């Protein structure tokens, strides 16, 4: 691959080819640490990051031209698009201004202006922004001389570390998505700036497809579906971020729990139950209080006894204490304790979002205490359990992420380097042996140990982190956990943390949006509705309902004085998988007429044939855990 190198004021600009769909474009990027060039594509995170960061510069130029005197702060690429934080002075931006900003951005982009990086001294950088932009001045003051670069295109200049496409002409479609307030430096005591969000693409077709996906996502929003399907609700009187599960939602949760409990029983887990509170000292010992104390609810004091309790922020310290109730030998291990334990974290009100970000949630938690020799096999068996859960719930597109320490910030983690090395090696070996498609991410480990996360792609192509497995050598030390080995000496067990669902609340939210509320048949609140075409056939409808219930089919009868058409439409909206129509012909022939959700006509069946049909569909979707 040829490299065009432009040396300007000590700054090396490397230009490489990169494919954005069918278009070959160049991407300006520095060499990697080995001096090698990396090919970025539109499907690469780095390629999109360069494209969207370049678009943020175009947005900033458009804002400067449309709103003279505007002061820029920062404009990064984000997961979907980019934003720029600006001080608009006396100006404001609302949705009615979006089209004007978009037009200006496209006008600039059509100029095909090159993005050119140049190195500047700290003194030059400060002089450029002096008396013009106090935000950039403060930013520069915290930078080291010799590491400061500007990026120029057209008449626009910005303080920038780089990562750009070669010129603005690659940007063919833009959309301003939203405008919001954002505190300077994220500090609520500082001035509130205006954050303008946008997204861009190298083709108009891709923007159109993206906006279509957004509309589909709105239809699938779990908050909307949860209300329509009567699964859960929230109450200001109960408190923000504290979901209330309605009867159908509670039944759905119970089925999910029973599904996992059955698999755990086969895998040798023992169910335990722990309190919703614990003494503060418990979490001080575990190290959680030092790391997460600010995110927990404040301690509950009992002045008469001089005690302090916390609402339980996690289950693992409690399980350590359960392990400590009796002595174990190596012959007793592994011990696998599982619990659907409700925990509490004090999330900021602005961060709460439906079921995906709450203050009280139930984890499908389990902790395995094993010998070092058992670690590899136990970890692989947990992977098998996670894959079984995914397979039974329709999550087929996923990758894995091995999260390890950030070697540059050892102070973020507890425990010895030796134990961390062993834990990271165990996870990497298990991931390789199981043939997982995985990446390694530095700095993403939990403070007490590395972990394996599964990144699941849903029906709309969005990625969600589900199914976490962690290896922990540190909590066994902090709680002085031991077992007697074959040498008659005491040793530390290794601890595995795992939660295939993660939390029941977040998992249900993701499942709702993935399936649009059309859950696998085995999980549906109601699998069928019996609809009589008139009052005359209600007794036969009740007979059919009783037969279905006797065969453990979840069904209900709709005997309201409404038209059959309306009953079918409402059953469709409720996403009930099967509609059973009964009238004179069905009664005479002792049959039922079956219609599937979505309009497919199955036709006349006996109740026995329908039950067999349901069971076959359930068996097909519900995998067998071995």
C-alpha distance (Angstrom), angle and dihedral (degrees) to the residues before:
residue distance angle dihedral
X1 . . .
X2 3.80 . .
X3 3.76 118.4 .
X4 3.77 123.3 -153.3
X5 3.79 107.1 -151.4
X6 3.80 121.1 -164.7
X7 3.82 115.1 -173.9
X8 3.78 110.2 -160.2
X9 3.80 122.8 167.5
X10 3.80 91.4 -25.3
X11 3.82 94.9 -48.7
X12 3.81 118.5 121.6
X13 3.80 114.7 -149.4
X14 3.79 114.2 -163.5
X15 3.78 117.8 -163.7
X16 3.79 119.3 -162.7
X17 3.77 134.2 171.8
X18 3.78 118.2 -101.8
X19 3.79 130.1 177.9
X20 3.79 117.5 -129.1
X21 3.79 99.8 -171.1
X22 3.83 103.9 -61.3
X23 3.80 94.6 -18.4
X24 3.80 119.2 91.1
X25 3.77 110.6 -145.7
X26 3.76 134.7 165.7
X27 3.76 122.9 -111.1
X28 3.78 122.1 -155.8
X29 3.78 107.6 -138.6
X30 3.79 137.3 148.6
X31 3.80 120.7 -111.0
X32 3.79 115.0 -93.4
X33 3.80 121.8 -110.7
X34 3.83 90.9 -84.9
X35 3.78 92.9 52.2
X36 3.81 91.9 -108.4
X37 3.78 129.5 131.6
X38 3.80 121.4 -123.7
X39 3.80 123.1 -147.4
X40 3.79 110.0 -130.4
X41 3.79 122.3 -162.5
X42 3.79 132.7 -173.5
X43 3.79 85.9 -101.3
X44 3.80 91.6 56.2
X45 3.79 118.4 91.1
X46 3.81 90.1 -134.6
X47 3.79 92.1 51.4
X48 3.80 92.3 52.6
X49 3.78 90.8 43.7
X50 3.83 90.9 55.9
X51 3.82 91.4 46.5
X52 3.79 94.7 48.2
X53 3.80 94.7 41.8
X54 3.82 88.4 53.7
X55 3.80 88.5 49.6
X56 3.81 89.7 53.3
X57 3.83 88.2 59.2
X58 3.80 90.0 51.8
X59 3.81 89.4 49.6
X60 3.81 90.1 51.2
X61 3.81 91.4 51.2
X62 3.81 90.4 48.9
X63 3.81 91.0 51.2
X64 3.80 91.7 49.2
X65 3.81 90.9 52.1
X66 3.81 95.0 44.1
X67 3.81 96.9 41.1
X68 3.84 109.8 34.2
X69 3.78 112.3 -151.5
X70 3.80 94.8 28.6
X71 3.82 113.5 149.5
X72 3.79 119.1 -142.1
X73 3.78 125.9 -146.0
X74 3.84 115.9 170.0
X75 3.81 135.2 -22.6
X76 3.81 116.0 -172.9
X77 3.79 132.8 171.4
X78 3.81 112.4 -108.1
X79 3.80 134.4 -167.4
X80 3.80 92.3 -75.9
X81 3.78 111.5 20.4
X82 3.78 128.1 -42.0
X83 3.79 144.5 -83.1
X84 3.77 139.2 -152.1
X85 3.81 125.2 -147.7
X86 3.79 111.6 -144.9
X87 3.78 141.3 170.7
X88 3.81 104.4 -130.4
X89 3.78 95.0 -174.0
X90 3.81 107.7 -152.7
X91 3.82 93.0 -11.4
X92 3.79 126.5 95.7
X93 3.80 133.7 -160.5
X94 3.79 123.5 -145.2
X95 3.79 135.5 169.7
X96 3.81 91.2 -87.2
X97 3.83 88.3 65.0
X98 3.81 95.6 54.2
X99 3.82 95.9 89.7
X100 3.80 91.4 51.1
X101 3.81 91.7 51.9
X102 3.81 91.7 46.5
X103 3.81 91.8 51.0
X104 3.79 91.9 49.9
X105 3.81 91.3 49.3
X106 3.81 92.2 51.4
X107 3.81 90.3 47.1
X108 3.83 89.1 54.9
X109 3.81 92.6 43.6
X110 3.81 92.6 53.6
X111 3.81 88.5 60.9
X112 3.83 88.8 73.3
X113 3.79 91.3 -139.9
X114 3.80 115.0 -176.3
X115 3.81 119.6 -121.1
X116 3.82 105.8 -129.7
X117 3.78 123.7 -172.5
X118 3.78 121.1 -153.0
X119 3.76 133.7 177.8
X120 3.80 119.0 -125.5
X121 3.77 134.4 -177.9
X122 3.77 119.8 -108.3
X123 3.79 89.6 -112.4
X124 3.82 91.8 53.6
X125 3.79 91.8 47.5
X126 3.81 92.9 50.9
X127 3.79 91.2 46.4
X128 3.81 91.4 52.8
X129 3.82 93.6 56.3
X130 3.83 98.5 32.3
X131 3.81 111.4 128.0
X132 3.83 89.3 -1.1
X133 3.80 108.2 70.8
X134 3.81 123.0 12.2
X135 3.81 90.9 -176.4
X136 3.79 93.6 61.5
X137 3.81 91.1 42.2
X138 3.81 91.3 57.0
X139 3.80 89.8 46.5
X140 3.81 92.3 51.8
X141 3.81 93.2 46.1
X142 3.82 88.0 63.4
X143 3.82 93.2 50.9
X144 3.79 126.6 91.9
X145 3.81 117.7 -113.4
X146 3.80 111.1 -108.7
X147 3.80 94.0 34.2
X148 3.81 99.5 73.1
X149 3.78 122.0 109.8
X150 3.80 135.8 176.3
X151 3.79 126.8 -153.3
X152 3.82 119.4 -144.9
X153 3.78 130.5 -166.6
X154 3.79 127.3 161.4
X155 3.83 105.7 -32.6
X156 3.82 93.3 -28.7
X157 3.80 128.2 102.3
X158 3.80 127.5 -177.7
X159 3.78 137.7 175.1
X160 3.82 102.0 -108.2
X161 3.81 143.1 159.2
X162 3.80 92.5 -147.9
X163 3.76 139.1 -119.8
X164 3.81 104.8 146.3
X165 3.77 143.3 150.0
X166 3.82 111.6 -113.5
X167 3.80 98.3 -104.3
X168 3.78 143.8 -0.3
X169 3.81 92.8 -109.7
X170 3.81 91.2 81.5
X171 3.83 88.1 69.4
X172 3.80 105.9 87.8
X173 3.82 103.8 156.5
X174 3.81 131.5 34.7
X175 3.77 136.3 174.4
X176 3.80 129.0 -173.7
X177 3.78 102.9 -139.6
X178 3.79 105.7 -175.7
X179 3.76 147.7 -23.2
X180 3.81 123.7 -137.1
X181 3.76 143.5 159.9
X182 3.81 118.7 -94.6
X183 3.79 127.0 -178.8
X184 3.78 117.0 -124.4
X185 3.84 107.3 -98.3
X186 3.80 87.9 -0.8
X187 3.81 89.5 -79.0
X188 3.80 114.9 135.9
X189 3.82 88.4 -152.7
X190 3.81 90.6 61.9
X191 3.80 129.6 76.4
X192 3.79 117.8 -69.5
X193 3.80 112.6 -118.3
X194 3.81 129.6 -168.4
X195 3.81 117.2 -103.2
X196 3.80 115.0 -155.9
X197 3.82 114.4 -163.4
X198 3.79 122.8 -156.9
X199 3.78 143.9 161.9
X200 3.80 131.6 -154.3
X201 3.78 140.3 -172.5
X202 3.80 139.4 -167.7
X203 3.83 89.3 -121.9
X204 3.80 133.4 39.0
X205 3.81 89.0 -135.9
X206 3.81 90.5 63.3
X207 3.80 92.4 52.0
X208 3.81 89.6 50.1
X209 3.81 90.8 51.0
X210 3.82 91.2 47.0
X211 3.81 92.6 51.7
X212 3.81 89.3 48.3
X213 3.82 89.3 53.9
X214 3.80 89.8 50.4
X215 3.80 90.1 54.2
X216 3.80 89.8 49.1
X217 3.81 89.2 49.1
X218 3.82 89.6 54.8
X219 3.80 89.8 54.6
X220 3.80 89.3 49.5
X221 3.81 96.0 45.3
X222 3.81 103.9 138.6
X223 3.81 91.5 -140.8
X224 3.81 90.3 58.8
X225 3.82 94.3 42.7
X226 3.80 92.7 43.5
X227 3.77 89.6 57.9
X228 3.82 95.0 43.6
X229 3.82 93.2 47.7
X230 3.83 91.9 42.4
X231 3.81 94.8 -123.9
X232 3.81 104.4 132.8
X233 3.78 143.9 -10.9
X234 3.81 141.4 -172.7
X235 3.80 130.8 -130.3
X236 3.78 127.2 -158.5
X237 3.81 88.1 -149.0
X238 3.80 91.1 57.0
X239 3.80 91.4 43.4
X240 3.80 142.3 -99.0
X241 3.78 116.1 -69.5
X242 3.81 94.1 17.0
X243 3.83 107.7 114.1
X244 3.77 123.0 -151.2
X245 3.80 113.4 -147.3
X246 3.79 114.2 -142.0
X247 3.83 120.9 -146.4
X248 3.83 95.2 -89.6
X249 3.80 91.8 45.1
X250 3.78 92.7 46.7
X251 3.82 89.9 51.0
X252 3.81 90.0 49.7
X253 3.81 90.9 50.6
X254 3.79 90.3 49.0
X255 3.81 91.1 53.4
X256 3.80 90.6 50.3
X257 3.79 90.6 49.4
X258 3.80 93.2 47.5
X259 3.81 90.1 47.9
X260 3.80 91.6 55.6
X261 3.80 94.4 38.6
X262 3.81 90.1 56.7
X263 3.80 91.3 52.1
X264 3.82 91.8 44.7
X265 3.80 91.1 51.4
X266 3.81 89.6 55.2
X267 3.81 88.9 48.9
X268 3.80 93.4 53.2
X269 3.80 101.8 -103.5
X270 3.80 122.2 151.7
X271 3.81 119.1 -146.5
X272 3.80 118.5 -126.6
X273 3.81 133.9 177.9
X274 3.79 125.5 -146.0
X275 3.85 132.5 -174.6
X276 3.79 124.9 -92.6
X277 3.80 90.3 -121.8
X278 3.79 136.3 43.5
X279 3.77 137.4 -176.5
X280 3.79 113.6 -84.1
X281 3.80 89.1 -122.4
X282 3.82 89.8 64.4
X283 3.81 90.8 63.4
X284 3.80 92.8 40.2
X285 3.81 87.8 57.4
X286 3.80 92.6 48.3
X287 3.82 92.5 48.2
X288 3.81 92.4 -122.6
X289 3.80 94.0 112.0
X290 3.82 92.8 57.5
X291 3.80 91.4 48.6
X292 3.81 102.1 35.3
X293 3.80 105.3 19.3
X294 3.80 92.2 111.4
X295 3.82 90.6 53.0
X296 3.81 93.2 50.1
X297 3.76 127.9 84.6
X298 3.78 112.5 -95.8
X299 3.83 117.3 -88.6
X300 3.80 118.8 -84.5
X301 3.79 107.8 -129.7
X302 3.81 128.3 -152.8
X303 3.82 103.0 -163.9
X304 3.79 94.4 -172.3
X305 3.81 92.0 57.6
X306 3.80 97.9 28.6
X307 3.80 91.9 -127.6
X308 3.81 130.9 140.4
X309 3.78 123.5 -154.7
X310 3.79 133.4 -174.6
X311 3.76 129.1 -152.8
X312 3.80 100.0 -108.0
X313 3.84 108.7 -90.8
X314 3.84 93.3 -178.0
X315 3.80 139.8 3.3
X316 3.80 103.6 -134.3
X317 3.85 98.7 86.6
X318 3.81 89.5 53.0
X319 3.81 91.2 51.5
X320 3.81 90.3 50.0
X321 3.80 88.5 56.6
X322 3.82 90.4 49.3
X323 3.81 89.0 54.0
X324 3.80 89.0 50.3
X325 3.82 93.9 58.1
X326 3.81 93.0 88.7
X327 3.80 139.7 14.5
X328 3.81 119.3 -97.8
X329 3.76 134.0 -161.7
X330 3.78 126.3 -152.8
X331 3.81 87.2 -99.3
X332 3.84 90.1 63.9
X333 3.78 94.5 54.7
X334 2.92 141.8 136.1
X335 3.80 99.6 51.1
X336 3.79 112.6 -171.9
X337 3.82 115.9 -165.4
X338 3.82 117.5 -173.8
X339 3.79 130.3 -174.7
X340 3.77 139.4 167.1
X341 3.78 89.7 -137.6
X342 3.80 124.7 180.0
X343 3.80 114.1 -137.7
X344 3.81 133.8 -177.7
X345 3.80 131.9 -138.5
X346 3.78 124.8 175.9
X347 3.81 101.9 -126.7
X348 3.80 117.9 -177.0
X349 3.81 111.0 -100.1
X350 3.80 91.6 -120.5
X351 3.82 90.3 58.1
X352 3.80 96.1 52.5
X353 3.79 114.0 110.2
X354 3.79 123.7 174.5
X355 3.80 110.5 -76.8
X356 3.80 95.0 -29.4
X357 3.82 94.8 73.6
X358 3.80 115.0 26.7
X359 3.79 139.5 147.2
X360 3.81 97.1 -127.7
X361 3.80 121.2 38.9
X362 3.80 139.8 156.5
X363 3.79 119.1 -123.3
X364 3.79 123.3 -155.7
X365 3.75 85.3 -135.8
X366 3.78 129.1 177.4
X367 3.77 134.4 167.6
X368 3.76 124.2 -159.0
X369 3.78 119.7 -157.8
X370 3.80 110.9 -161.9
X371 3.79 143.9 150.9
X372 3.82 118.7 -93.6
X373 3.82 88.5 -108.5
X374 3.82 90.4 56.6
X375 3.81 95.2 47.7
X376 3.81 97.7 89.4
X377 3.81 95.1 50.8
X378 3.80 94.3 42.0
X379 3.79 92.0 50.6
X380 3.81 91.6 50.3
X381 3.79 91.4 49.5
X382 3.80 90.0 53.7
X383 3.81 88.7 52.4
X384 3.81 87.9 53.4
X385 3.81 90.0 52.3
X386 3.81 92.6 50.6
X387 3.81 91.5 49.2
X388 3.82 89.5 49.9
X389 3.81 90.2 54.3
X390 3.80 91.9 48.9
X391 3.79 92.8 47.6
X392 3.80 93.9 50.4
X393 3.80 93.0 49.4
X394 3.79 99.8 45.1
X395 3.80 100.8 -104.4
X396 3.78 101.0 138.8
X397 3.81 103.6 149.0
X398 3.80 112.1 69.8
X399 3.77 144.6 128.9
X400 3.80 131.1 -160.6
X401 3.78 131.4 -121.3
X402 3.80 123.8 -156.1
X403 3.80 106.9 -153.9
X404 3.80 114.7 -156.4
X405 3.81 137.4 170.6
X406 3.76 125.4 -69.0
X407 3.83 99.6 -119.3
X408 3.81 89.7 -155.4
X409 3.83 93.6 58.8
X410 3.82 108.0 44.2
X411 3.81 90.5 155.5
X412 3.83 89.5 73.5
X413 3.81 92.1 69.7
X414 3.78 138.2 61.7
X415 3.79 126.4 -140.8
X416 3.79 135.9 43.8
X417 3.79 124.4 -51.5
X418 3.80 88.6 -124.2
X419 3.81 92.3 59.1
X420 3.79 91.5 46.1
X421 3.80 90.3 52.1
X422 3.80 91.1 52.1
X423 3.80 93.5 46.5
X424 3.81 94.7 48.4
X425 3.80 91.5 47.1
X426 3.82 91.5 51.0
X427 3.83 92.6 53.3
X428 3.80 94.2 45.8
X429 3.81 92.0 49.0
X430 3.82 92.5 48.9
X431 3.82 92.4 48.3
X432 3.82 90.8 50.5
X433 3.82 94.3 45.1
X434 3.83 91.7 50.7
X435 3.80 90.6 50.0
X436 3.80 94.6 -121.7
X437 3.79 120.7 170.8
X438 3.81 97.8 -125.0
X439 3.78 144.9 159.4
X440 3.81 129.1 -155.0
X441 3.81 117.8 -125.2
X442 3.81 119.3 -166.8
X443 3.79 117.2 -144.2
X444 3.83 96.0 19.8
X445 3.82 97.3 99.5
X446 3.81 122.4 114.7
X447 3.78 113.1 -102.9
X448 3.82 91.4 -105.3
X449 3.80 101.0 40.9
X450 3.81 150.5 -13.7
X451 3.79 120.5 -85.7
X452 3.77 146.4 -162.5
X453 3.81 115.6 -130.3
X454 3.77 126.5 -172.4
X455 3.80 114.4 -138.3
X456 3.80 107.5 -153.6
X457 3.81 123.4 -162.6
X458 3.79 113.6 -145.0
X459 3.81 130.5 -149.5
X460 3.83 90.6 -81.7
X461 3.81 93.7 50.0
X462 3.82 94.7 -105.8
X463 3.79 118.4 141.9
X464 3.80 121.9 -127.9
X465 3.79 128.7 -178.0
X466 3.82 108.5 -125.0
X467 3.78 133.5 160.0
X468 3.80 113.0 29.7
X469 3.82 125.8 -160.6
X470 3.81 120.7 -176.4
X471 3.80 133.5 -175.4
X472 3.80 114.3 -145.1
X473 3.81 128.2 -172.8
X474 3.81 92.4 161.4
X475 3.82 107.7 66.5
X476 3.84 91.8 52.8
X477 3.81 86.8 58.1
X478 3.80 94.8 45.2
X479 3.82 91.9 50.3
X480 3.81 93.6 38.3
X481 3.80 93.4 -122.8
X482 3.80 114.7 179.6
X483 3.77 144.8 170.2
X484 3.79 129.8 -167.1
X485 3.79 111.9 -111.4
X486 3.81 130.8 -148.5
X487 3.82 86.8 -92.2
X488 3.82 88.7 61.8
X489 3.82 89.4 -115.4
X490 3.80 127.0 120.3
X491 3.81 118.3 -105.1
X492 3.80 137.3 179.3
X493 3.81 117.8 -106.2
X494 3.79 120.0 -135.5
X495 3.81 115.3 -120.2
X496 3.81 125.3 -141.7
X497 3.81 118.5 -164.0
X498 3.81 115.7 -160.1
X499 3.80 139.0 170.0
X500 3.83 116.1 169.9
X501 3.82 92.6 -172.2
X502 3.80 94.6 35.2
X503 3.77 92.7 -151.2
X504 3.79 127.6 -4.3
X505 3.79 91.5 -129.2
X506 3.79 97.7 51.6
X507 3.80 92.7 39.8
X508 3.81 92.6 53.8
X509 3.81 89.8 48.2
X510 3.81 92.3 52.1
X511 3.81 91.9 43.9
X512 3.81 90.5 50.3
X513 3.79 92.1 52.9
X514 3.82 93.8 41.6
X515 3.80 93.4 52.2
X516 3.83 97.4 29.4
X517 3.81 85.0 -127.0
X518 3.81 93.6 -53.7
X519 3.80 94.6 119.8
X520 3.79 122.0 -173.4
X521 3.81 108.0 -76.6
X522 3.82 93.5 -110.4
X523 3.80 90.0 58.5
X524 3.82 101.8 42.5
X525 3.83 116.1 118.8
X526 3.81 89.2 -134.0
X527 3.77 121.0 18.5
X528 3.82 97.0 -172.0
X529 3.79 142.9 8.8
X530 3.81 122.6 -150.2
X531 3.81 111.5 -141.4
X532 3.80 120.1 -168.3
X533 3.80 114.4 -156.4
X534 3.82 91.2 -139.9
X535 3.79 142.9 -1.1
X536 3.81 88.5 -94.2
X537 3.82 91.7 72.1
X538 3.81 100.1 43.9
X539 3.81 93.2 104.8
X540 3.79 91.2 54.1
X541 3.82 89.7 46.6
X542 3.81 88.9 53.2
X543 3.81 90.3 49.9
X544 3.82 90.0 52.8
X545 3.81 90.6 47.3
X546 3.82 91.4 52.2
X547 3.82 91.3 50.6
X548 3.79 91.0 50.5
X549 3.78 93.2 48.7
X550 3.83 90.3 47.7
X551 3.81 86.3 57.8
X552 3.83 91.4 49.4
X553 3.81 94.2 -107.8
X554 3.80 110.5 146.6
X555 3.78 105.5 -129.8
X556 3.79 142.9 145.3
X557 3.81 135.3 -159.4
X558 3.79 122.0 -121.1
X559 3.82 103.2 -154.7
X560 3.80 96.7 156.5
X561 3.78 119.1 137.6
X562 3.81 92.6 -106.2
X563 3.80 134.6 114.3
X564 3.79 118.7 -85.5
X565 3.80 88.7 -120.2
X566 3.79 92.6 57.4
X567 3.81 91.8 46.3
X568 3.81 90.5 52.4
X569 3.83 92.5 47.3
X570 3.80 91.4 51.2
X571 3.81 91.5 46.4
X572 3.81 87.9 52.5
X573 3.80 91.0 51.5
X574 3.81 89.4 48.8
X575 3.83 87.2 52.6
X576 3.82 92.9 -128.5
X577 3.83 104.6 171.4
X578 3.81 98.6 -139.2
X579 3.80 133.9 30.4
X580 3.81 116.0 -161.5
X581 3.81 113.8 -159.2
X582 3.82 118.6 -161.9
X583 3.79 128.9 -174.1
X584 3.80 140.8 133.0
X585 3.81 96.8 -49.8
X586 3.83 93.4 47.3
X587 3.82 91.6 47.0
X588 3.81 93.1 49.3
X589 3.82 93.3 48.3
X590 3.81 95.6 37.3
X591 3.82 88.8 -121.9
X592 3.78 139.5 121.9
X593 3.81 129.6 -135.4
X594 3.80 110.4 -131.3
X595 3.80 127.6 -155.0
X596 3.81 122.5 179.9
X597 3.81 125.7 -137.2
X598 3.79 106.3 -90.5
X599 3.79 95.3 39.0
X600 3.82 104.7 -76.9
X601 3.81 110.5 147.8
X602 3.82 111.8 -141.7
X603 3.80 93.8 175.1
X604 3.79 134.3 -155.1
X605 3.81 118.3 -2.5
X606 3.75 136.9 157.7
X607 3.80 115.2 -111.8
X608 3.80 88.5 -111.0
X609 3.82 91.2 54.2
X610 3.80 90.7 48.6
X611 3.81 91.8 50.4
X612 3.81 89.2 50.9
X613 3.82 89.6 49.0
X614 3.83 91.3 51.9
X615 3.81 93.2 47.0
X616 3.81 92.0 49.9
X617 3.79 91.3 51.7
X618 3.81 91.8 48.3
X619 3.83 91.7 48.1
X620 3.79 90.0 50.0
X621 3.82 94.4 53.3
X622 3.80 99.2 34.1
X623 3.78 106.6 72.8
X624 3.79 123.3 -146.0
X625 3.78 115.4 -111.6
X626 3.79 112.6 -144.3
